[in-house]
């Protein structure tokens, strides 16, 4: 394990201390857990944005749009068809 430093504003420092006290856990452990959770969510998000099927095959070509930018009718095209 390596040591690192980070800067927190007063609000984040206060939140970290409160969580640490409430859970009786070291601040470093809480930060490691938070980083792991963040990374896991980002990887899941990238998986969805790449539009890759569970089997690893690309389902749709990626055109740079976020899911919110794609019209519903386009998203639903072919749904329920084989």
mmCIF file of the C-alpha atoms, coordinates in Angstrom:
data_MODEL
# 
_entry.id   MODEL 
# 
loop_
_atom_site.group_PDB 
_atom_site.id 
_atom_site.type_symbol 
_atom_site.label_atom_id 
_atom_site.label_alt_id 
_atom_site.label_comp_id 
_atom_site.label_asym_id 
_atom_site.label_entity_id 
_atom_site.label_seq_id 
_atom_site.pdbx_PDB_ins_code 
_atom_site.Cartn_x 
_atom_site.Cartn_y 
_atom_site.Cartn_z 
_atom_site.occupancy 
_atom_site.B_iso_or_equiv 
_atom_site.pdbx_formal_charge 
_atom_site.auth_seq_id 
_atom_site.auth_comp_id 
_atom_site.auth_asym_id 
_atom_site.auth_atom_id 
_atom_site.pdbx_PDB_model_num 
ATOM 1  C CA . UNK A 1 1  ? 0.000   0.000   0.000   1.00 0.00 ? 1  UNK A CA 1 
ATOM 2  C CA . UNK A 1 2  ? 1.281   3.489   -0.874  1.00 0.00 ? 2  UNK A CA 1 
ATOM 3  C CA . UNK A 1 3  ? 0.726   6.718   1.000   1.00 0.00 ? 3  UNK A CA 1 
ATOM 4  C CA . UNK A 1 4  ? -0.788  9.703   -0.791  1.00 0.00 ? 4  UNK A CA 1 
ATOM 5  C CA . UNK A 1 5  ? -2.127  13.127  0.109   1.00 0.00 ? 5  UNK A CA 1 
ATOM 6  C CA . UNK A 1 6  ? -5.231  14.938  -0.999  1.00 0.00 ? 6  UNK A CA 1 
ATOM 7  C CA . UNK A 1 7  ? -6.826  18.280  -0.340  1.00 0.00 ? 7  UNK A CA 1 
ATOM 8  C CA . UNK A 1 8  ? -10.375 18.481  0.968   1.00 0.00 ? 8  UNK A CA 1 
ATOM 9  C CA . UNK A 1 9  ? -12.473 21.561  1.502   1.00 0.00 ? 9  UNK A CA 1 
ATOM 10 C CA . UNK A 1 10 ? -14.020 22.060  4.942   1.00 0.00 ? 10 UNK A CA 1 
ATOM 11 C CA . UNK A 1 11 ? -17.334 20.471  3.954   1.00 0.00 ? 11 UNK A CA 1 
ATOM 12 C CA . UNK A 1 12 ? -15.783 17.265  2.595   1.00 0.00 ? 12 UNK A CA 1 
ATOM 13 C CA . UNK A 1 13 ? -13.418 17.017  5.555   1.00 0.00 ? 13 UNK A CA 1 
ATOM 14 C CA . UNK A 1 14 ? -16.350 17.380  7.947   1.00 0.00 ? 14 UNK A CA 1 
ATOM 15 C CA . UNK A 1 15 ? -18.315 14.698  6.087   1.00 0.00 ? 15 UNK A CA 1 
ATOM 16 C CA . UNK A 1 16 ? -15.369 12.315  6.092   1.00 0.00 ? 16 UNK A CA 1 
ATOM 17 C CA . UNK A 1 17 ? -14.816 12.793  9.815   1.00 0.00 ? 17 UNK A CA 1 
ATOM 18 C CA . UNK A 1 18 ? -18.512 12.246  10.584  1.00 0.00 ? 18 UNK A CA 1 
ATOM 19 C CA . UNK A 1 19 ? -18.623 9.040   8.534   1.00 0.00 ? 19 UNK A CA 1 
ATOM 20 C CA . UNK A 1 20 ? -15.416 7.827   10.179  1.00 0.00 ? 20 UNK A CA 1 
ATOM 21 C CA . UNK A 1 21 ? -16.761 8.446   13.663  1.00 0.00 ? 21 UNK A CA 1 
ATOM 22 C CA . UNK A 1 22 ? -20.200 7.021   12.943  1.00 0.00 ? 22 UNK A CA 1 
ATOM 23 C CA . UNK A 1 23 ? -18.851 3.835   11.351  1.00 0.00 ? 23 UNK A CA 1 
ATOM 24 C CA . UNK A 1 24 ? -15.812 3.539   13.632  1.00 0.00 ? 24 UNK A CA 1 
ATOM 25 C CA . UNK A 1 25 ? -13.579 3.111   10.594  1.00 0.00 ? 25 UNK A CA 1 
ATOM 26 C CA . UNK A 1 26 ? -10.375 4.870   9.523   1.00 0.00 ? 26 UNK A CA 1 
ATOM 27 C CA . UNK A 1 27 ? -10.791 7.744   7.082   1.00 0.00 ? 27 UNK A CA 1 
ATOM 28 C CA . UNK A 1 28 ? -8.378  6.091   4.651   1.00 0.00 ? 28 UNK A CA 1 
ATOM 29 C CA . UNK A 1 29 ? -10.538 2.964   4.533   1.00 0.00 ? 29 UNK A CA 1 
ATOM 30 C CA . UNK A 1 30 ? -13.623 5.042   3.767   1.00 0.00 ? 30 UNK A CA 1 
ATOM 31 C CA . UNK A 1 31 ? -11.794 6.854   0.970   1.00 0.00 ? 31 UNK A CA 1 
ATOM 32 C CA . UNK A 1 32 ? -10.564 3.572   -0.523  1.00 0.00 ? 32 UNK A CA 1 
ATOM 33 C CA . UNK A 1 33 ? -14.115 2.214   -0.471  1.00 0.00 ? 33 UNK A CA 1 
ATOM 34 C CA . UNK A 1 34 ? -15.416 5.408   -2.083  1.00 0.00 ? 34 UNK A CA 1 
ATOM 35 C CA . UNK A 1 35 ? -12.810 5.195   -4.860  1.00 0.00 ? 35 UNK A CA 1 
ATOM 36 C CA . UNK A 1 36 ? -13.647 1.538   -5.500  1.00 0.00 ? 36 UNK A CA 1 
ATOM 37 C CA . UNK A 1 37 ? -17.356 2.304   -5.682  1.00 0.00 ? 37 UNK A CA 1 
ATOM 38 C CA . UNK A 1 38 ? -16.756 5.257   -8.008  1.00 0.00 ? 38 UNK A CA 1 
ATOM 39 C CA . UNK A 1 39 ? -14.553 3.179   -10.301 1.00 0.00 ? 39 UNK A CA 1 
ATOM 40 C CA . UNK A 1 40 ? -17.086 0.339   -10.412 1.00 0.00 ? 40 UNK A CA 1 
ATOM 41 C CA . UNK A 1 41 ? -19.910 2.723   -11.329 1.00 0.00 ? 41 UNK A CA 1 
ATOM 42 C CA . UNK A 1 42 ? -17.810 4.389   -14.019 1.00 0.00 ? 42 UNK A CA 1 
ATOM 43 C CA . UNK A 1 43 ? -16.887 1.050   -15.556 1.00 0.00 ? 43 UNK A CA 1 
ATOM 44 C CA . UNK A 1 44 ? -20.559 0.041   -15.627 1.00 0.00 ? 44 UNK A CA 1 
ATOM 45 C CA . UNK A 1 45 ? -21.401 3.387   -17.236 1.00 0.00 ? 45 UNK A CA 1 
ATOM 46 C CA . UNK A 1 46 ? -18.728 2.940   -19.897 1.00 0.00 ? 46 UNK A CA 1 
ATOM 47 C CA . UNK A 1 47 ? -20.072 -0.551  -20.585 1.00 0.00 ? 47 UNK A CA 1 
ATOM 48 C CA . UNK A 1 48 ? -23.508 0.912   -21.287 1.00 0.00 ? 48 UNK A CA 1 
ATOM 49 C CA . UNK A 1 49 ? -22.163 3.780   -23.381 1.00 0.00 ? 49 UNK A CA 1 
ATOM 50 C CA . UNK A 1 50 ? -20.170 1.421   -25.568 1.00 0.00 ? 50 UNK A CA 1 
ATOM 51 C CA . UNK A 1 51 ? -23.383 -0.455  -26.310 1.00 0.00 ? 51 UNK A CA 1 
ATOM 52 C CA . UNK A 1 52 ? -21.707 -3.799  -25.939 1.00 0.00 ? 52 UNK A CA 1 
ATOM 53 C CA . UNK A 1 53 ? -23.764 -6.905  -25.397 1.00 0.00 ? 53 UNK A CA 1 
ATOM 54 C CA . UNK A 1 54 ? -23.169 -9.237  -22.484 1.00 0.00 ? 54 UNK A CA 1 
ATOM 55 C CA . UNK A 1 55 ? -21.422 -11.612 -24.857 1.00 0.00 ? 55 UNK A CA 1 
ATOM 56 C CA . UNK A 1 56 ? -18.951 -8.873  -25.822 1.00 0.00 ? 56 UNK A CA 1 
ATOM 57 C CA . UNK A 1 57 ? -20.345 -8.165  -29.274 1.00 0.00 ? 57 UNK A CA 1 
ATOM 58 C CA . UNK A 1 58 ? -21.092 -4.606  -30.265 1.00 0.00 ? 58 UNK A CA 1 
ATOM 59 C CA . UNK A 1 59 ? -24.843 -4.078  -30.577 1.00 0.00 ? 59 UNK A CA 1 
ATOM 60 C CA . UNK A 1 60 ? -24.951 -0.636  -32.163 1.00 0.00 ? 60 UNK A CA 1 
ATOM 61 C CA . UNK A 1 61 ? -22.244 1.565   -33.600 1.00 0.00 ? 61 UNK A CA 1 
ATOM 62 C CA . UNK A 1 62 ? -21.378 4.326   -31.153 1.00 0.00 ? 62 UNK A CA 1 
ATOM 63 C CA . UNK A 1 63 ? -22.161 7.754   -32.538 1.00 0.00 ? 63 UNK A CA 1 
ATOM 64 C CA . UNK A 1 64 ? -21.001 9.859   -29.595 1.00 0.00 ? 64 UNK A CA 1 
ATOM 65 C CA . UNK A 1 65 ? -24.444 10.587  -28.181 1.00 0.00 ? 65 UNK A CA 1 
ATOM 66 C CA . UNK A 1 66 ? -25.357 9.979   -24.576 1.00 0.00 ? 66 UNK A CA 1 
ATOM 67 C CA . UNK A 1 67 ? -28.406 7.843   -23.843 1.00 0.00 ? 67 UNK A CA 1 
ATOM 68 C CA . UNK A 1 68 ? -30.365 10.998  -23.024 1.00 0.00 ? 68 UNK A CA 1 
ATOM 69 C CA . UNK A 1 69 ? -29.741 12.414  -26.484 1.00 0.00 ? 69 UNK A CA 1 
ATOM 70 C CA . UNK A 1 70 ? -31.158 9.427   -28.353 1.00 0.00 ? 70 UNK A CA 1 
ATOM 71 C CA . UNK A 1 71 ? -34.880 9.711   -29.207 1.00 0.00 ? 71 UNK A CA 1 
ATOM 72 C CA . UNK A 1 72 ? -37.129 7.084   -27.626 1.00 0.00 ? 72 UNK A CA 1 
ATOM 73 C CA . UNK A 1 73 ? -38.284 5.711   -30.973 1.00 0.00 ? 73 UNK A CA 1 
ATOM 74 C CA . UNK A 1 74 ? -34.681 5.107   -31.982 1.00 0.00 ? 74 UNK A CA 1 
ATOM 75 C CA . UNK A 1 75 ? -33.921 3.391   -28.679 1.00 0.00 ? 75 UNK A CA 1 
ATOM 76 C CA . UNK A 1 76 ? -36.975 1.155   -29.000 1.00 0.00 ? 76 UNK A CA 1 
ATOM 77 C CA . UNK A 1 77 ? -36.360 0.246   -32.641 1.00 0.00 ? 77 UNK A CA 1 
ATOM 78 C CA . UNK A 1 78 ? -36.334 -3.522  -32.958 1.00 0.00 ? 78 UNK A CA 1 
ATOM 79 C CA . UNK A 1 79 ? -37.309 -4.081  -29.333 1.00 0.00 ? 79 UNK A CA 1 
ATOM 80 C CA . UNK A 1 80 ? -39.086 -7.409  -28.954 1.00 0.00 ? 80 UNK A CA 1 
ATOM 81 C CA . UNK A 1 81 ? -38.097 -8.554  -32.422 1.00 0.00 ? 81 UNK A CA 1 
ATOM 82 C CA . UNK A 1 82 ? -35.807 -11.447 -33.169 1.00 0.00 ? 82 UNK A CA 1 
# 
